[in-house]
Amino acid sequence: MKNFIIGIDISKKNCDWCMLQEREVIAYCKVENNIEAIESKLKEVIKTYQIELRDMMICAEYTGHYIYPLTIACQNQGVDLWLESGYNIKCEAKKERGKNDKEDSRRIAEYGYKNQDDARFYTLPNKEMTLLSSLLSERDSYVTEKAKWEGQLKDQKDFITKEVYNTKAQRLQKLINQYEQFIKDIEAEIEKLIQENETIKHQSKLLQSIPGVGKQTAMAMIVATRCFTLFNNGRQFCCYAGTAPFVYNSGTSIRSRCHVSHRADKNMKSLLHMCALSLIRCYKKENQFIEYYHRKINEGKNAMSVLNAMRSKLILTMFAVIRTNQPYSVEVVHNYVENFSKKSIVNP
């Protein structure tokens, strides 16, 4: 058990630090949010309090790209870093009143001390995975912007004068063409990265052998799972992606139907949903997914519930082809699921 915990509240320019030793607050400080300042402060703290690295842990709230300087500094200094969801920290501190950065750092430090048995220490992704994640995120933003302006052109065509529309269309079409070029450039970079990395290339090929799974979904899965190393099995990823249903019952009065949680990777869930829809609407060849969908609909199941089940089946199928290292086939998936079920019974 670690006895020296630093709780850090991260913002764009500064980080508020609260240091706990044996659960007692011993110091507060404010540090600039850059690698040099954080590294310098870590060295100072370790020297001042004569701390062994094995007894020290930093707990911080995950705040998107603002965490980058802290992750680099912790890696360089060999300090264990736990990045926790802001929702979990907030739930723990719900009984407390008021809010400021200094108090937030204390709450984060206390959360880290009390829950360190559940800590999952952060490891930086490799350069290829970082670059691929950045490229996919940038591509998504350009696709969204392009769709926004295309929608505006289509929507306004019949509701403004022809002269005004033509003038506006000329300007917007230039913008749309520019976004299309950006998307092509990024896709070329992504393809180059795939060809240079054998693991990503092989996993992408395996995933795209599954009906309904295209290149973008395959890349998103590889990034979200870090080449299928972050999750032990498909069930865990179903929970992460928001496709796993949960029971909501209590006593004799609350009898809600099972439904999925909103705490999920919505982008991943959206991609999986589009895969499921493409299977139903566009895929010509019959397969187990289409057969499953029609069978459940004929049984009177709700269409959205069936689609959600198909999203989960797609996730389990992706894990099956990666874990078995074989392209998609009904037999491969069936054997993997059977073996996984037997292991789950022996080792729940």
N, C-alpha and C positions, 0 to 999 in steps of 0.2 A: 504493500500500500504506500502510495506516495504522500509525503507529509508537507511538501512545499508546492502550493498551487498558485498560479498566476491567472487571474481572470482578466480578460481583455475585451473591452467594448470598442469595436472598430468603426471608425467613420472615414470619410474621404481624406481628410487632412491629418487627423490626429487619432491616437489610440489612448484610451484611459486604462491604466493598469491598477489592479488591486492584488496585493500579495498576501497570501494566507500561509501561516506556518502553524501546524497542529491546530488548524481551524480558527486560529486567532489572526485578525487583521493586523499586519505589522507595518504596512506602508501603502500609500497611494502615489501615483505619478502620472504625468501626461507625456506621451512620446509621439514625435512626428511619424506619420505613416509612410516611412520609406525604409528600404533595406538597411542602409548604413546606420540610421538612428536606432532601429530596433536591435540590430546586432550589437551595437555599442552598449545599449542598456542591458541586454542579456548578459554580456560579459561582466558589466559592473555589478549586477545583482548576484551572479554566481560567485564573484570574488568577495563581495561585501558580506554575504551571508554564509560563505564557505559551503556551498551546496554541491552534493554529488548529483550528476545528471540523472542517475537512476531513481533519485528521490524527488525529481522535479517534473512538473507537467504544466503546460499552458492550456487553458480552456477558453475558447472564443466562439462567438456566434458567427455562423456562416453568413457573409454579406456579399456574395458574388465576387466580382473581380477586385474588390477592395482588400481581400484577404491575401493577395499575391505577395506583397512585401513580407508579411508575417510568415508565410509558408516557406519562402526562400531563406529568411533569417533563421528559422527553426531548423531547417535542413542543414544549413551551414554550421550551426552550433551544436547539432546533435540533440536538440531538445524535443521531447515528445509533445506533439500538438494534437489536441482534440477539438475538431470543429463540429459544433452541435447546432441542431435546428433551433431557430429563435422561438418557434412555437413551444418546444419542450421546456426551454428555459422560462418562458413567460408563464406556462402552466405551473411550474414549481414556485414562482414568485408571485402568484396571483393574490395571495393574502396581504401583500405589502402595498402601501399607498405611496403615491408620488413617483416621480421619475426624473432622473438626470444621468448624465454619462458616468459620473463617479459612482453613484448607487448601482447603476447597471453593471459596472465592472465587479462590484462586490457580490452582486447576485449571481453573476456568471462564475466567479471564483467559488462561491459556496455550493453552487450547483455541481461544479466539477469535483469538489471534495467529497460531497455526499454520494455522487453517482459514478465515481471513478471505476467501479467494478464493471460498468457498462461501456467504458470508454473504448472508442475505436480510433486509433491514432492515424492521422492523415499522412499519406505518402504522395509525393508529387508524381503525376503521370509523366511518362517519357515525352521527349520532344515531338515525336510523330503524333502521339495521341493529343497533345496540347494543340498542335498546329491543325490537326483534323477537326477538333472540336471548334476552334476559332473559325475555320473556313465554313463549316456547316452553319454556325450561328450567323455569320455574315451573309451567307447565301440565303438563309431564311428571311433575313431582314429585307434583302433586295426583292425576293419573291413577293413578300407582303406589300412592299411599296408599289411594285409593278402592278399587282392585282388591284390595289386601291385606285390608281389612275386609270386603269383599263375599265374598272367598274364605273368610274365617274363619266368616262366618255360614252359608254354604252347607255347609262342611265339618263343622261341629259340630251341625247340625240333628238328625241321627239318633243322636248319641252322648252327649247330655246330656238330662236330664229336660225335659219340655215347659215347666214353670214357669220353670226357670232360663234356658232358651233364650229364652222370650218376653221376660223381663226384660232379658236381654243384647241381644236383637234391637232392642228399643225404643231403647236407648242408642246402639247402633251405627248404626241407621238414621238417627238425627239427625246423626251424624257424617258418614255417607255423603251425606246430603242437603246438608250444608254444603259438602263437597268438590265436589259437582255444581254448586252455585251458584258456587263459586270458578272452576270450569272454564268455566262459561257467561260469567262476567264477563270472564275473560281472553280468551276467543274473541271476545267483542264488541270488546275493545280491539284485538285483532289485525286483525279485519275493518275497523275504523275506520282503522287504520294503513295497511292495504292500499289502501283507497279513496283515501287522501290522497297516496299515492306512486304516480305513474304507472308507473315502472319495475317496481316490485314487483308492481303490479296486472297489468301486461301479461305479465310473465314467469310469474306464477302461472297466468294463463289459458292460456298456451301449454303449460305443463307438465301441466296438468290435462286437456289434450286427448289426452294419451297414455293408452292403456288401462291400468288398474290403478293409475294415479298419482292420489292424492287430495290434498286441501288440505294436510294435515299434512306429507306427504312433499314437496310442492312448496315449502312454507315452509322446511322443514329444508334442502332443496337450495339455496334462495336464500341462507339464512344461512351455510351451510357454504362456499359459493363466493363470497360477497359479491356477489350478482347476477352470478355467472359471470365474475368478473374475477380470481380468485385462481389458477385453473387454465387452462392453455393449451388443453387438450383433454380428452376423456372418458377417455382412457387413464390420464392422470395421476390423475384422480379415482377410477378403479377401484382404483388402488394405495392411495390415501388411505382408501377405504371398505373395503378388505380383500376385494375380489372378484377381484383379479388373481392368478392362480396363478404360482408360481415353481418353477424346477427345483432339485432337491437331489441332485446327482451329484458324486462325487469318486473319481478313480482307477478301479480295477476292482471295489472292494468295496462302495461306497456307491451304490446305485441306487434311490433313493426316488422314489415317484411325485410328480408336481407337486402342490403344495398351497398354499393361501393362507397369508399371514402373519397372526399374531395382533396385529401392530402396525397397528391400524386404528381408525377411528371406529366403535365397536361400535353406537352408537345409530343412526347412519346405515345401517349394514349391516343392522340389525334392521328398520328401516323398509322398506328395499329388499326384504328377504326377505318381509315381509308383503305387499308389492305383488305379488311373484312368485306367492305362494300364492293371493292373491285372484284373479289372472288364471286360475289353474288351477281353483279351487274355485267361484268365484262369478260370474265373468264369462260372460255368456250368449253374446255375439257372438263368432264365430270371428275370430281375427286372427293376425298372424305369430308372436306369442309362444306362443300355445296350439298352433299348428301345429308350431312348433319343438320344444316340450316333448314332444308325443306322438311326433314323428318320432324324437327322440333316445332316448326310452324304448323304442320299438319296436326300435331298433338295439342295445338291451342296455346303454345307458349307465346309470351310477349316478344315482339320482334327485336326490341332493344336488348332484352335479357339474352336472347339467342346471339345477337351480335357481340355482346360483351363476353359470352362464353367462347365465341369464335376468336376474339382477341386473346383470351387466355390460352386457347388451344394453339394459336400461332406462336405465342411465347414459348410454351412447352415444346413445341416442334423445333423452334430455333435452338433451344438448349439441347435437344436430342441430337440434332445433326452435328452440333459443335462438339458435344461430349463424346459421341461415337466416332467423330471425324469421318463421316460418310455423307454423301449427298442424300437428299430427301427421298424416302420411299415409305410406304405404309408399314412395311415390315420393320424397318429401322426404328421408327417412332414407337411402334407397338412394343418391341423388345426392350427399348430403353425405358419406357413408362412402366412395364412389368417389373424390370429389375429395380427401378427406383422405388416402386411401391413395396417390394419385398424388403429392401434396405430400411425403408421408413418404419415398417412394422417391427423389425429387429432392433433398430436404433431410432426410436421416436424423437 
